[in-house]
Amino acid sequence: MNKLYYSYSDIHNMVKEGSMRLNNFKPDYIVAVAGGGLIPARMLRTFIDVPIISLTISFYNEKNQIMDIPKILQWVDKEVIKGKNILIVDEVDDTRKTLSYLVEFFYQNSKKLGVFVVNNKIKNKVYKIPKDVLYISCKENTDIWINYPWDNTNFIK
């Protein structure tokens, strides 16, 4: 299987370029999707300087099988985001199952919504993002396995 590898520098440069496409969208909060969205969210904060809220959601069970209903370990109170502009940040838009859940929640409970991903895999998705939601992907990719530097276990001794 072909794999794509990125360095931290690659990701930082892609996030910087992606941040320039925010145009007039001024988020009040970045919502980092843990785990993969945490590091890109922090990198993005360097360029837009707004607070980060993190949440943890998983559609995979302990056998790495996709579930219909996500397991939510950490969430955000609706009152915190009410009337606010929210930018959801994740590392990859693959099937869009996680993003569909998040977009539906934040779309109903925030003022304006944006989605910012490092990579978008060009393939059929399970959900169509509403037209009035800003969508930024730093890089478009084929459906290839992506190894992010924070997933690299070669450095663990």
CNS distance restraints for C-alpha pairs under 8 A (distance, minus, plus):
assign (resid   1 and name CA) (resid 145 and name CA) 7.88 0.50 0.50
assign (resid   2 and name CA) (resid 144 and name CA) 6.63 0.50 0.50
assign (resid   2 and name CA) (resid 145 and name CA) 6.86 0.50 0.50
assign (resid   3 and name CA) (resid 144 and name CA) 6.11 0.50 0.50
assign (resid   3 and name CA) (resid 145 and name CA) 4.88 0.50 0.50
assign (resid   3 and name CA) (resid 146 and name CA) 5.81 0.50 0.50
assign (resid   3 and name CA) (resid 147 and name CA) 6.97 0.50 0.50
assign (resid   4 and name CA) (resid 144 and name CA) 6.95 0.50 0.50
assign (resid   4 and name CA) (resid 145 and name CA) 6.20 0.50 0.50
assign (resid   4 and name CA) (resid 146 and name CA) 4.78 0.50 0.50
assign (resid   4 and name CA) (resid 147 and name CA) 5.95 0.50 0.50
assign (resid   5 and name CA) (resid 146 and name CA) 6.12 0.50 0.50
assign (resid   5 and name CA) (resid 147 and name CA) 4.89 0.50 0.50
assign (resid   5 and name CA) (resid 148 and name CA) 6.29 0.50 0.50
assign (resid   5 and name CA) (resid 149 and name CA) 7.60 0.50 0.50
assign (resid   6 and name CA) (resid  10 and name CA) 5.84 0.50 0.50
assign (resid   6 and name CA) (resid  11 and name CA) 6.74 0.50 0.50
assign (resid   6 and name CA) (resid 146 and name CA) 7.89 0.50 0.50
assign (resid   6 and name CA) (resid 147 and name CA) 6.53 0.50 0.50
assign (resid   6 and name CA) (resid 148 and name CA) 5.53 0.50 0.50
assign (resid   6 and name CA) (resid 149 and name CA) 6.14 0.50 0.50
assign (resid   7 and name CA) (resid  11 and name CA) 6.45 0.50 0.50
assign (resid   7 and name CA) (resid 148 and name CA) 7.07 0.50 0.50
assign (resid   7 and name CA) (resid 149 and name CA) 5.48 0.50 0.50
assign (resid   8 and name CA) (resid  12 and name CA) 6.06 0.50 0.50
assign (resid   8 and name CA) (resid 149 and name CA) 6.02 0.50 0.50
assign (resid   9 and name CA) (resid  13 and name CA) 6.14 0.50 0.50
assign (resid  10 and name CA) (resid  14 and name CA) 6.22 0.50 0.50
assign (resid  11 and name CA) (resid  15 and name CA) 6.05 0.50 0.50
assign (resid  11 and name CA) (resid  40 and name CA) 7.37 0.50 0.50
assign (resid  11 and name CA) (resid 118 and name CA) 7.36 0.50 0.50
assign (resid  12 and name CA) (resid  16 and name CA) 6.11 0.50 0.50
assign (resid  12 and name CA) (resid  40 and name CA) 7.53 0.50 0.50
assign (resid  12 and name CA) (resid  43 and name CA) 6.33 0.50 0.50
assign (resid  13 and name CA) (resid  17 and name CA) 6.23 0.50 0.50
assign (resid  14 and name CA) (resid  18 and name CA) 6.05 0.50 0.50
assign (resid  14 and name CA) (resid 118 and name CA) 7.02 0.50 0.50
assign (resid  14 and name CA) (resid 138 and name CA) 5.56 0.50 0.50
assign (resid  14 and name CA) (resid 139 and name CA) 7.34 0.50 0.50
assign (resid  15 and name CA) (resid  19 and name CA) 5.99 0.50 0.50
assign (resid  15 and name CA) (resid  40 and name CA) 6.85 0.50 0.50
assign (resid  15 and name CA) (resid  43 and name CA) 6.86 0.50 0.50
assign (resid  15 and name CA) (resid  44 and name CA) 6.07 0.50 0.50
assign (resid  15 and name CA) (resid 118 and name CA) 6.73 0.50 0.50
assign (resid  15 and name CA) (resid 138 and name CA) 6.41 0.50 0.50
assign (resid  16 and name CA) (resid  20 and name CA) 6.77 0.50 0.50
assign (resid  16 and name CA) (resid  43 and name CA) 7.91 0.50 0.50
assign (resid  16 and name CA) (resid  44 and name CA) 6.87 0.50 0.50
assign (resid  16 and name CA) (resid  47 and name CA) 6.91 0.50 0.50
assign (resid  17 and name CA) (resid  21 and name CA) 7.27 0.50 0.50
assign (resid  17 and name CA) (resid 138 and name CA) 7.10 0.50 0.50
assign (resid  18 and name CA) (resid  22 and name CA) 7.29 0.50 0.50
assign (resid  18 and name CA) (resid 116 and name CA) 7.97 0.50 0.50
assign (resid  18 and name CA) (resid 136 and name CA) 6.78 0.50 0.50
assign (resid  18 and name CA) (resid 137 and name CA) 6.98 0.50 0.50
assign (resid  18 and name CA) (resid 138 and name CA) 5.05 0.50 0.50
assign (resid  19 and name CA) (resid  44 and name CA) 6.75 0.50 0.50
assign (resid  19 and name CA) (resid  47 and name CA) 6.78 0.50 0.50
assign (resid  19 and name CA) (resid  48 and name CA) 7.53 0.50 0.50
assign (resid  21 and name CA) (resid 136 and name CA) 7.31 0.50 0.50
assign (resid  22 and name CA) (resid  26 and name CA) 7.59 0.50 0.50
assign (resid  22 and name CA) (resid 136 and name CA) 7.80 0.50 0.50
assign (resid  25 and name CA) (resid 114 and name CA) 7.97 0.50 0.50
assign (resid  26 and name CA) (resid  85 and name CA) 6.88 0.50 0.50
assign (resid  27 and name CA) (resid  50 and name CA) 7.24 0.50 0.50
assign (resid  27 and name CA) (resid  84 and name CA) 7.49 0.50 0.50
assign (resid  27 and name CA) (resid  85 and name CA) 4.60 0.50 0.50
assign (resid  27 and name CA) (resid  86 and name CA) 5.21 0.50 0.50
assign (resid  27 and name CA) (resid  87 and name CA) 5.89 0.50 0.50
assign (resid  28 and name CA) (resid  50 and name CA) 6.26 0.50 0.50
assign (resid  28 and name CA) (resid  51 and name CA) 7.31 0.50 0.50
assign (resid  28 and name CA) (resid  84 and name CA) 5.87 0.50 0.50
assign (resid  28 and name CA) (resid  85 and name CA) 5.13 0.50 0.50
assign (resid  28 and name CA) (resid  86 and name CA) 6.09 0.50 0.50
assign (resid  29 and name CA) (resid  50 and name CA) 5.82 0.50 0.50
assign (resid  29 and name CA) (resid  51 and name CA) 5.31 0.50 0.50
assign (resid  29 and name CA) (resid  52 and name CA) 5.78 0.50 0.50
assign (resid  29 and name CA) (resid  53 and name CA) 6.75 0.50 0.50
assign (resid  29 and name CA) (resid  84 and name CA) 7.62 0.50 0.50
assign (resid  29 and name CA) (resid  85 and name CA) 6.74 0.50 0.50
assign (resid  29 and name CA) (resid  86 and name CA) 5.26 0.50 0.50
assign (resid  29 and name CA) (resid  87 and name CA) 6.40 0.50 0.50
assign (resid  30 and name CA) (resid  41 and name CA) 6.88 0.50 0.50
assign (resid  30 and name CA) (resid  45 and name CA) 7.83 0.50 0.50
assign (resid  30 and name CA) (resid  50 and name CA) 6.76 0.50 0.50
assign (resid  30 and name CA) (resid  51 and name CA) 6.25 0.50 0.50
assign (resid  30 and name CA) (resid  52 and name CA) 4.71 0.50 0.50
assign (resid  30 and name CA) (resid  53 and name CA) 6.10 0.50 0.50
assign (resid  30 and name CA) (resid  86 and name CA) 6.06 0.50 0.50
assign (resid  30 and name CA) (resid  87 and name CA) 4.85 0.50 0.50
assign (resid  30 and name CA) (resid  88 and name CA) 5.98 0.50 0.50
assign (resid  30 and name CA) (resid  89 and name CA) 6.83 0.50 0.50
assign (resid  31 and name CA) (resid  41 and name CA) 7.66 0.50 0.50
assign (resid  31 and name CA) (resid  52 and name CA) 5.82 0.50 0.50
assign (resid  31 and name CA) (resid  53 and name CA) 4.80 0.50 0.50
assign (resid  31 and name CA) (resid  54 and name CA) 5.52 0.50 0.50
assign (resid  31 and name CA) (resid  55 and name CA) 7.17 0.50 0.50
assign (resid  31 and name CA) (resid  86 and name CA) 6.88 0.50 0.50
assign (resid  31 and name CA) (resid  87 and name CA) 5.94 0.50 0.50
assign (resid  31 and name CA) (resid  88 and name CA) 4.68 0.50 0.50
assign (resid  31 and name CA) (resid  89 and name CA) 5.97 0.50 0.50
assign (resid  32 and name CA) (resid  37 and name CA) 5.11 0.50 0.50
assign (resid  32 and name CA) (resid  38 and name CA) 5.24 0.50 0.50
assign (resid  32 and name CA) (resid  41 and name CA) 5.64 0.50 0.50
assign (resid  32 and name CA) (resid  52 and name CA) 6.66 0.50 0.50
assign (resid  32 and name CA) (resid  53 and name CA) 6.10 0.50 0.50
assign (resid  32 and name CA) (resid  54 and name CA) 4.63 0.50 0.50
assign (resid  32 and name CA) (resid  55 and name CA) 6.41 0.50 0.50
assign (resid  32 and name CA) (resid  88 and name CA) 6.15 0.50 0.50
assign (resid  32 and name CA) (resid  89 and name CA) 5.01 0.50 0.50
assign (resid  32 and name CA) (resid  90 and name CA) 6.41 0.50 0.50
assign (resid  33 and name CA) (resid  37 and name CA) 4.67 0.50 0.50
assign (resid  33 and name CA) (resid  38 and name CA) 6.28 0.50 0.50
assign (resid  33 and name CA) (resid  54 and name CA) 6.01 0.50 0.50
assign (resid  33 and name CA) (resid  55 and name CA) 5.45 0.50 0.50
assign (resid  33 and name CA) (resid  56 and name CA) 6.06 0.50 0.50
assign (resid  33 and name CA) (resid  57 and name CA) 7.46 0.50 0.50
assign (resid  33 and name CA) (resid  88 and name CA) 7.26 0.50 0.50
assign (resid  33 and name CA) (resid  89 and name CA) 6.16 0.50 0.50
assign (resid  33 and name CA) (resid  90 and name CA) 5.43 0.50 0.50
assign (resid  34 and name CA) (resid  38 and name CA) 5.53 0.50 0.50
assign (resid  34 and name CA) (resid  54 and name CA) 6.44 0.50 0.50
assign (resid  34 and name CA) (resid  55 and name CA) 5.87 0.50 0.50
assign (resid  34 and name CA) (resid  56 and name CA) 4.97 0.50 0.50
assign (resid  34 and name CA) (resid  57 and name CA) 7.35 0.50 0.50
assign (resid  34 and name CA) (resid  90 and name CA) 7.86 0.50 0.50
assign (resid  35 and name CA) (resid  56 and name CA) 7.17 0.50 0.50
assign (resid  36 and name CA) (resid  40 and name CA) 7.73 0.50 0.50
assign (resid  36 and name CA) (resid  90 and name CA) 6.06 0.50 0.50
assign (resid  36 and name CA) (resid  91 and name CA) 5.25 0.50 0.50
assign (resid  36 and name CA) (resid  92 and name CA) 7.93 0.50 0.50
assign (resid  37 and name CA) (resid  41 and name CA) 5.87 0.50 0.50
assign (resid  37 and name CA) (resid  89 and name CA) 5.52 0.50 0.50
assign (resid  37 and name CA) (resid  90 and name CA) 3.78 0.50 0.50
assign (resid  37 and name CA) (resid  91 and name CA) 4.96 0.50 0.50
assign (resid  38 and name CA) (resid  42 and name CA) 6.30 0.50 0.50
assign (resid  38 and name CA) (resid  54 and name CA) 7.40 0.50 0.50
assign (resid  38 and name CA) (resid  89 and name CA) 7.87 0.50 0.50
assign (resid  38 and name CA) (resid  90 and name CA) 7.44 0.50 0.50
assign (resid  39 and name CA) (resid  43 and name CA) 6.22 0.50 0.50
assign (resid  40 and name CA) (resid  44 and name CA) 6.02 0.50 0.50
assign (resid  40 and name CA) (resid  89 and name CA) 7.18 0.50 0.50
assign (resid  40 and name CA) (resid  90 and name CA) 7.17 0.50 0.50
assign (resid  40 and name CA) (resid  91 and name CA) 6.74 0.50 0.50
assign (resid  40 and name CA) (resid 118 and name CA) 7.36 0.50 0.50
assign (resid  41 and name CA) (resid  45 and name CA) 6.17 0.50 0.50
assign (resid  41 and name CA) (resid  52 and name CA) 7.34 0.50 0.50
assign (resid  41 and name CA) (resid  89 and name CA) 5.83 0.50 0.50
assign (resid  41 and name CA) (resid  90 and name CA) 7.52 0.50 0.50
assign (resid  42 and name CA) (resid  46 and name CA) 6.81 0.50 0.50
assign (resid  42 and name CA) (resid  52 and name CA) 7.64 0.50 0.50
assign (resid  43 and name CA) (resid  47 and name CA) 7.47 0.50 0.50
assign (resid  44 and name CA) (resid  48 and name CA) 6.45 0.50 0.50
assign (resid  44 and name CA) (resid  49 and name CA) 7.94 0.50 0.50
assign (resid  45 and name CA) (resid  49 and name CA) 4.73 0.50 0.50
assign (resid  45 and name CA) (resid  50 and name CA) 6.07 0.50 0.50
assign (resid  45 and name CA) (resid  51 and name CA) 7.52 0.50 0.50
assign (resid  45 and name CA) (resid  52 and name CA) 7.69 0.50 0.50
assign (resid  53 and name CA) (resid  76 and name CA) 7.71 0.50 0.50
assign (resid  54 and name CA) (resid  74 and name CA) 7.63 0.50 0.50
assign (resid  54 and name CA) (resid  75 and name CA) 7.65 0.50 0.50
assign (resid  54 and name CA) (resid  76 and name CA) 7.96 0.50 0.50
assign (resid  55 and name CA) (resid  73 and name CA) 7.51 0.50 0.50
assign (resid  55 and name CA) (resid  74 and name CA) 4.83 0.50 0.50
assign (resid  55 and name CA) (resid  75 and name CA) 4.96 0.50 0.50
assign (resid  55 and name CA) (resid  76 and name CA) 6.82 0.50 0.50
assign (resid  56 and name CA) (resid  72 and name CA) 6.04 0.50 0.50
assign (resid  56 and name CA) (resid  73 and name CA) 5.28 0.50 0.50
assign (resid  56 and name CA) (resid  74 and name CA) 4.81 0.50 0.50
assign (resid  56 and name CA) (resid  75 and name CA) 6.65 0.50 0.50
assign (resid  57 and name CA) (resid  70 and name CA) 6.36 0.50 0.50
assign (resid  57 and name CA) (resid  71 and name CA) 5.70 0.50 0.50
assign (resid  57 and name CA) (resid  72 and name CA) 4.52 0.50 0.50
assign (resid  57 and name CA) (resid  73 and name CA) 6.09 0.50 0.50
assign (resid  57 and name CA) (resid  74 and name CA) 7.04 0.50 0.50
assign (resid  57 and name CA) (resid  75 and name CA) 7.96 0.50 0.50
assign (resid  57 and name CA) (resid  98 and name CA) 7.67 0.50 0.50
assign (resid  58 and name CA) (resid  70 and name CA) 5.35 0.50 0.50
assign (resid  58 and name CA) (resid  71 and name CA) 5.19 0.50 0.50
assign (resid  58 and name CA) (resid  72 and name CA) 6.54 0.50 0.50
assign (resid  58 and name CA) (resid  98 and name CA) 7.47 0.50 0.50
assign (resid  59 and name CA) (resid  66 and name CA) 5.47 0.50 0.50
assign (resid  59 and name CA) (resid  67 and name CA) 5.17 0.50 0.50
assign (resid  59 and name CA) (resid  68 and name CA) 7.06 0.50 0.50
assign (resid  59 and name CA) (resid  69 and name CA) 6.66 0.50 0.50
assign (resid  59 and name CA) (resid  70 and name CA) 4.46 0.50 0.50
assign (resid  59 and name CA) (resid  71 and name CA) 6.28 0.50 0.50
assign (resid  59 and name CA) (resid  97 and name CA) 7.88 0.50 0.50
assign (resid  59 and name CA) (resid  98 and name CA) 7.06 0.50 0.50
assign (resid  60 and name CA) (resid  64 and name CA) 5.17 0.50 0.50
assign (resid  60 and name CA) (resid  65 and name CA) 5.21 0.50 0.50
assign (resid  60 and name CA) (resid  66 and name CA) 4.60 0.50 0.50
assign (resid  60 and name CA) (resid  67 and name CA) 5.75 0.50 0.50
assign (resid  60 and name CA) (resid  70 and name CA) 7.51 0.50 0.50
assign (resid  60 and name CA) (resid  71 and name CA) 7.91 0.50 0.50
assign (resid  61 and name CA) (resid  65 and name CA) 5.50 0.50 0.50
assign (resid  61 and name CA) (resid  66 and name CA) 6.62 0.50 0.50
assign (resid  61 and name CA) (resid  67 and name CA) 6.69 0.50 0.50
assign (resid  76 and name CA) (resid  80 and name CA) 7.22 0.50 0.50
assign (resid  76 and name CA) (resid  81 and name CA) 7.99 0.50 0.50
assign (resid  77 and name CA) (resid  81 and name CA) 7.24 0.50 0.50
assign (resid  78 and name CA) (resid  82 and name CA) 6.03 0.50 0.50
assign (resid  78 and name CA) (resid 109 and name CA) 6.28 0.50 0.50
assign (resid  81 and name CA) (resid  85 and name CA) 7.65 0.50 0.50
assign (resid  81 and name CA) (resid  86 and name CA) 7.38 0.50 0.50
assign (resid  81 and name CA) (resid 109 and name CA) 6.75 0.50 0.50
assign (resid  81 and name CA) (resid 110 and name CA) 5.53 0.50 0.50
assign (resid  82 and name CA) (resid 109 and name CA) 5.60 0.50 0.50
assign (resid  82 and name CA) (resid 110 and name CA) 4.89 0.50 0.50
assign (resid  82 and name CA) (resid 111 and name CA) 6.80 0.50 0.50
assign (resid  83 and name CA) (resid 109 and name CA) 7.57 0.50 0.50
assign (resid  83 and name CA) (resid 110 and name CA) 5.18 0.50 0.50
assign (resid  83 and name CA) (resid 111 and name CA) 4.55 0.50 0.50
assign (resid  84 and name CA) (resid 110 and name CA) 5.30 0.50 0.50
assign (resid  84 and name CA) (resid 111 and name CA) 5.00 0.50 0.50
assign (resid  84 and name CA) (resid 112 and name CA) 6.79 0.50 0.50
assign (resid  85 and name CA) (resid 110 and name CA) 6.26 0.50 0.50
assign (resid  85 and name CA) (resid 111 and name CA) 5.35 0.50 0.50
assign (resid  85 and name CA) (resid 112 and name CA) 4.58 0.50 0.50
assign (resid  85 and name CA) (resid 113 and name CA) 5.81 0.50 0.50
assign (resid  85 and name CA) (resid 114 and name CA) 7.94 0.50 0.50
assign (resid  86 and name CA) (resid 106 and name CA) 7.52 0.50 0.50
assign (resid  86 and name CA) (resid 110 and name CA) 6.79 0.50 0.50
assign (resid  86 and name CA) (resid 111 and name CA) 7.70 0.50 0.50
assign (resid  86 and name CA) (resid 112 and name CA) 6.30 0.50 0.50
assign (resid  86 and name CA) (resid 113 and name CA) 4.98 0.50 0.50
assign (resid  86 and name CA) (resid 114 and name CA) 6.21 0.50 0.50
assign (resid  87 and name CA) (resid 113 and name CA) 5.90 0.50 0.50
assign (resid  87 and name CA) (resid 114 and name CA) 4.54 0.50 0.50
assign (resid  87 and name CA) (resid 115 and name CA) 5.52 0.50 0.50
assign (resid  87 and name CA) (resid 116 and name CA) 6.78 0.50 0.50
assign (resid  88 and name CA) (resid 113 and name CA) 7.76 0.50 0.50
assign (resid  88 and name CA) (resid 114 and name CA) 6.18 0.50 0.50
assign (resid  88 and name CA) (resid 115 and name CA) 4.76 0.50 0.50
assign (resid  88 and name CA) (resid 116 and name CA) 6.00 0.50 0.50
assign (resid  89 and name CA) (resid 115 and name CA) 6.12 0.50 0.50
assign (resid  89 and name CA) (resid 116 and name CA) 4.83 0.50 0.50
assign (resid  89 and name CA) (resid 117 and name CA) 5.72 0.50 0.50
assign (resid  90 and name CA) (resid 116 and name CA) 6.63 0.50 0.50
assign (resid  90 and name CA) (resid 117 and name CA) 5.02 0.50 0.50
assign (resid  90 and name CA) (resid 118 and name CA) 6.93 0.50 0.50
assign (resid  91 and name CA) (resid 117 and name CA) 5.24 0.50 0.50
assign (resid  91 and name CA) (resid 118 and name CA) 4.90 0.50 0.50
assign (resid  91 and name CA) (resid 119 and name CA) 6.26 0.50 0.50
assign (resid  92 and name CA) (resid 117 and name CA) 5.59 0.50 0.50
assign (resid  92 and name CA) (resid 118 and name CA) 5.85 0.50 0.50
assign (resid  92 and name CA) (resid 119 and name CA) 4.69 0.50 0.50
assign (resid  92 and name CA) (resid 120 and name CA) 5.73 0.50 0.50
assign (resid  92 and name CA) (resid 121 and name CA) 7.42 0.50 0.50
assign (resid  93 and name CA) (resid  99 and name CA) 7.49 0.50 0.50
assign (resid  93 and name CA) (resid 117 and name CA) 6.50 0.50 0.50
assign (resid  93 and name CA) (resid 119 and name CA) 6.26 0.50 0.50
assign (resid  93 and name CA) (resid 120 and name CA) 4.70 0.50 0.50
assign (resid  93 and name CA) (resid 121 and name CA) 6.11 0.50 0.50
assign (resid  94 and name CA) (resid 120 and name CA) 6.47 0.50 0.50
assign (resid  94 and name CA) (resid 121 and name CA) 5.39 0.50 0.50
assign (resid  94 and name CA) (resid 123 and name CA) 7.83 0.50 0.50
assign (resid  94 and name CA) (resid 125 and name CA) 7.49 0.50 0.50
assign (resid  94 and name CA) (resid 143 and name CA) 7.91 0.50 0.50
assign (resid  95 and name CA) (resid 123 and name CA) 7.84 0.50 0.50
assign (resid  95 and name CA) (resid 124 and name CA) 7.25 0.50 0.50
assign (resid  95 and name CA) (resid 125 and name CA) 4.99 0.50 0.50
assign (resid  95 and name CA) (resid 126 and name CA) 6.16 0.50 0.50
assign (resid  96 and name CA) (resid 100 and name CA) 5.88 0.50 0.50
assign (resid  96 and name CA) (resid 125 and name CA) 5.69 0.50 0.50
assign (resid  96 and name CA) (resid 126 and name CA) 5.99 0.50 0.50
assign (resid  96 and name CA) (resid 127 and name CA) 6.28 0.50 0.50
assign (resid  97 and name CA) (resid 101 and name CA) 6.65 0.50 0.50
assign (resid  97 and name CA) (resid 125 and name CA) 7.86 0.50 0.50
assign (resid  97 and name CA) (resid 126 and name CA) 6.22 0.50 0.50
assign (resid  97 and name CA) (resid 127 and name CA) 7.11 0.50 0.50
assign (resid  98 and name CA) (resid 102 and name CA) 6.38 0.50 0.50
assign (resid  99 and name CA) (resid 103 and name CA) 5.76 0.50 0.50
assign (resid 100 and name CA) (resid 104 and name CA) 6.10 0.50 0.50
assign (resid 100 and name CA) (resid 126 and name CA) 7.85 0.50 0.50
assign (resid 100 and name CA) (resid 127 and name CA) 5.87 0.50 0.50
assign (resid 100 and name CA) (resid 128 and name CA) 7.86 0.50 0.50
assign (resid 100 and name CA) (resid 129 and name CA) 7.46 0.50 0.50
assign (resid 101 and name CA) (resid 105 and name CA) 6.44 0.50 0.50
assign (resid 102 and name CA) (resid 106 and name CA) 6.09 0.50 0.50
assign (resid 103 and name CA) (resid 107 and name CA) 5.53 0.50 0.50
assign (resid 103 and name CA) (resid 113 and name CA) 7.90 0.50 0.50
assign (resid 103 and name CA) (resid 129 and name CA) 7.50 0.50 0.50
assign (resid 104 and name CA) (resid 108 and name CA) 6.35 0.50 0.50
assign (resid 105 and name CA) (resid 109 and name CA) 6.34 0.50 0.50
assign (resid 106 and name CA) (resid 110 and name CA) 5.51 0.50 0.50
assign (resid 106 and name CA) (resid 113 and name CA) 6.97 0.50 0.50
assign (resid 107 and name CA) (resid 111 and name CA) 7.70 0.50 0.50
assign (resid 107 and name CA) (resid 112 and name CA) 7.27 0.50 0.50
assign (resid 107 and name CA) (resid 113 and name CA) 6.22 0.50 0.50
assign (resid 112 and name CA) (resid 133 and name CA) 7.33 0.50 0.50
assign (resid 113 and name CA) (resid 133 and name CA) 5.35 0.50 0.50
assign (resid 113 and name CA) (resid 134 and name CA) 6.54 0.50 0.50
assign (resid 114 and name CA) (resid 133 and name CA) 5.30 0.50 0.50
assign (resid 114 and name CA) (resid 134 and name CA) 4.35 0.50 0.50
assign (resid 114 and name CA) (resid 135 and name CA) 5.83 0.50 0.50
assign (resid 114 and name CA) (resid 136 and name CA) 7.86 0.50 0.50
assign (resid 115 and name CA) (resid 133 and name CA) 7.28 0.50 0.50
assign (resid 115 and name CA) (resid 134 and name CA) 6.08 0.50 0.50
assign (resid 115 and name CA) (resid 135 and name CA) 4.84 0.50 0.50
assign (resid 115 and name CA) (resid 136 and name CA) 6.15 0.50 0.50
assign (resid 116 and name CA) (resid 135 and name CA) 6.11 0.50 0.50
assign (resid 116 and name CA) (resid 136 and name CA) 4.81 0.50 0.50
assign (resid 116 and name CA) (resid 137 and name CA) 5.87 0.50 0.50
assign (resid 116 and name CA) (resid 138 and name CA) 7.80 0.50 0.50
assign (resid 117 and name CA) (resid 136 and name CA) 6.32 0.50 0.50
assign (resid 117 and name CA) (resid 137 and name CA) 4.79 0.50 0.50
assign (resid 117 and name CA) (resid 138 and name CA) 6.43 0.50 0.50
assign (resid 118 and name CA) (resid 137 and name CA) 5.55 0.50 0.50
assign (resid 118 and name CA) (resid 138 and name CA) 4.84 0.50 0.50
assign (resid 118 and name CA) (resid 139 and name CA) 6.20 0.50 0.50
assign (resid 119 and name CA) (resid 137 and name CA) 5.70 0.50 0.50
assign (resid 119 and name CA) (resid 138 and name CA) 5.96 0.50 0.50
assign (resid 119 and name CA) (resid 139 and name CA) 4.92 0.50 0.50
assign (resid 119 and name CA) (resid 140 and name CA) 5.78 0.50 0.50
assign (resid 119 and name CA) (resid 141 and name CA) 6.66 0.50 0.50
assign (resid 120 and name CA) (resid 137 and name CA) 5.81 0.50 0.50
assign (resid 120 and name CA) (resid 138 and name CA) 7.80 0.50 0.50
assign (resid 120 and name CA) (resid 139 and name CA) 6.34 0.50 0.50
assign (resid 120 and name CA) (resid 140 and name CA) 4.93 0.50 0.50
assign (resid 120 and name CA) (resid 141 and name CA) 6.03 0.50 0.50
assign (resid 121 and name CA) (resid 140 and name CA) 6.02 0.50 0.50
assign (resid 121 and name CA) (resid 141 and name CA) 4.84 0.50 0.50
assign (resid 121 and name CA) (resid 142 and name CA) 5.40 0.50 0.50
assign (resid 121 and name CA) (resid 143 and name CA) 5.31 0.50 0.50
assign (resid 121 and name CA) (resid 144 and name CA) 7.65 0.50 0.50
assign (resid 122 and name CA) (resid 140 and name CA) 6.61 0.50 0.50
assign (resid 122 and name CA) (resid 141 and name CA) 5.93 0.50 0.50
assign (resid 122 and name CA) (resid 142 and name CA) 5.31 0.50 0.50
assign (resid 122 and name CA) (resid 143 and name CA) 6.31 0.50 0.50
assign (resid 123 and name CA) (resid 142 and name CA) 7.42 0.50 0.50
assign (resid 123 and name CA) (resid 143 and name CA) 6.64 0.50 0.50
assign (resid 129 and name CA) (resid 133 and name CA) 6.81 0.50 0.50
assign (resid 147 and name CA) (resid 151 and name CA) 6.44 0.50 0.50
assign (resid 147 and name CA) (resid 152 and name CA) 7.10 0.50 0.50
assign (resid 148 and name CA) (resid 152 and name CA) 6.79 0.50 0.50
